[in-house]
Amino acid sequence: MNPKPAAEKLDDLLDRIVAEYQDRLASGSEPPLAEYLQRAPAEHRPALERSLRMILAGRASAPRASRVLVPGVTLGAYKLVREIGRGGMAIVFHATQIDLRRSVALKVLRPGLAVEKSHVERFQREALAIARLQHPHIVQVHAVGETDGWHWIAMEYVEGRNLAQIYVEMARVEPDPARWTAEMLSTAAGIPHAAFSGLSYAQALAKLLAPVARAIGVAHEIGLVHRDVKPSNILVHKDGRALIADFGLAKGDGDPALSMSGEPVGTPYYMSPEQALLAHTPIDRRTDVYSLGVTLYEGLAGRRPFEGTSTFAVLDAIRAHNPEPLTRHLPKISRDVDAVVEVAMAKEPGERYANAFDLAHDLDEIASGGVTQAASRRGGEWARLLRAWKSAQMGHTTEFRTRAQLLGWPLVHFHLGRRVPGTKPRTARGWLAMGERAIGLFAFGGTALGGFAFGGMCCGLVGFGGLAGGLFAWGGVAVGVVAWGGLAIGYFAMGGVAVGIYAIGGKSIGAIMSGAGTEMGPAVRDALRRLFG
């Protein structure tokens, strides 16, 4: 069995296989498919075989391996300077447009995807999408074309860093996000400090992102949903402008966004819950609102709201959980900032901002020190609990957690509604907790642990469940000082099988028995008394 390549190398491997196969065919030979298929991980061979057979049949072609794109190579009217970055669909180069002597960002479709017509069409759709948008905070397209099998888009080159790089730099300088300042933001972005003069860090970040939200709103007005809003797609020009880039997933249709390796195109950390379902769930403008909320959350908390060891672990977390409140990471965050992030990242689209313009308005309010719509509409804890409860009654998966905490635990933590099939059981941790698994002073769940526990399996001072353990326990199997259950063990025990000083059950063992019992000798009686006091 071939060893599986590292995840970040998989697309490169598939690109190389496709390009080498194209070269062999072009040289006049017909290489056996098996020779190339065995180089790929088993789970990706069907997709690779389909691509190679299309090339063999002459229905598709791909760039040839002999035409490697490296700095110094000329592709059409463009000379490559350096690679800027790469993703599941494309590689981006800083290039020079030779005739006009200007810098451009040249985005090139990966060879492995160029075989499929649908991928080429999706790639070209980005150029058509941006061409319809003329906005100072949207990266502009100069030209689109194809050279020697390479499909490319020439775009405005933004001299500066992207927001993901800025976040990393700030974390390097100061690991504690609670100590980040507006001056640190301007330094990391390479823009004049005067841009954020007199502002707090949260105000400065809101001021930076508000124009991006408005630009996304403009795209929404003509029917385009970006679907891949994230820090690395927000470029900060050295003049202080933030621009949204990469409309490659912009959508007017329902094409699945998958790379050749079968992974979702787009970074999963920033996907909305409806995107994370990976199904034909309707996606609208509110998915971009959610992703921009995640971008804001990360910039404030210094961490992404959802993490995981794999793509699908992250998607499971997005589907099944709400993010930890900002106040858990930043206890002194303002009520308005906290409310804006919460509304933007609401699990149910109907609870989010209706459009990106409304989000932009609240970001402006944060920057100017005003009152946000989000803080006004959010209401108190009871209003939030009521909204969560209504959502659960509609069959949606939702989570409620109070901001108020005691000893690091929320006062109330509920997981409500049906769990998304295929996801892990949800654990609620709070003084009052309810979920598939619940831990707290009062705990309700399939598995419950607490002072008072109610569930299929529970352990607590007072426990009610199929399997219960506690000072007072009622359940199919109960263990406690006072226990009632199908199988009961305790000082007072009543159940199908009861063991204790006082035992009542279908089959009882004890000093004093009620039911179909078993007599015991003095030695057993003395042992039980010693055991139970």
Secondary structure, 3 states (H helix, E strand, C coil): CCCCCCHHHHHHHHHHHHHHHHHHHHCCCCCCHHHHHCCCCHHHHHHHHHHHHHHHCCCCCCCCCCCCCCCCCEECCEEEEEEEEECCCEEEEEEEECCCCEEEEEEEECHHHHCCHHHHHHHHHHHHHHHCCCCCCECCEEEEEEECCEEEEEEECCCEEEHHHHHHHHHHHCCCHHHCCHHHHHHHHCCCHHHHCCCCHHHHHHHHHHHHHHHHHHHHHCCCECCCCCHHHEEEECCCCEEECCCCCCECCCCCCECCCCCECCCHHHCCHHHHCCCCCCCCCHHHHHHHHHHHHHHHHCCCCCCCCCHHHHHHHHHHCCCCCHHHHCCCCCHHHHHHHHHHCCCCHHHCCCCHHHHHHHHHHHHHCCCCHHHHHHCCHHHHHHHHHHHHHCCCCEEEECCCEECCEECEEEEECCCCCCCCCCEEECCEEEEEEEEEEEEEEEEEEEEEEEEEEEEEEEEEEEEEEEEEEEEEEEEEEEEEEEEEEEEEEEEEEEEEEEEEEEEEEEEEEEEEECCCCHHHHHHHHHHHC
